[in-house]
Amino acid sequence: MKRRDYLVTYDISDDKRLRSVFKAMKGYGEHVQFSVFRCSLTKTEMTEMMAKLSGLIHHGLDQVLIIYLGPLPEKRPRVRPLGRPYQPVEPGARVL
């Protein structure tokens, strides 16, 4: 299946839910910054991730943003860092 790049960022108001979301996200992408993950997912993996996150967050208090970055490029990364260099990991979801 075709993979697509996404940036997932979240603002979780409760520490317990925050830890749960972080743990779940580690199975879907690369942790690039605090509360930010870069994910290369198929449609099926995206659906699974969204369902899992939906069950972990409080819909009235928390927010998860999933930003589509486009098809997975031939050459990674498309990230231009300032300061410390960006060290990408091999593409592909790490679903546990």
ABEGO torsion letter per residue (X at the ends): XBBBBBBBBBBBABAAAAAAAAAAAAAABBBABBGBBBBBBBAAAAAAAAAAAAAABBAAABBBBBBBAEBBBABOBABBBBEBBBBBBBBEBBBX
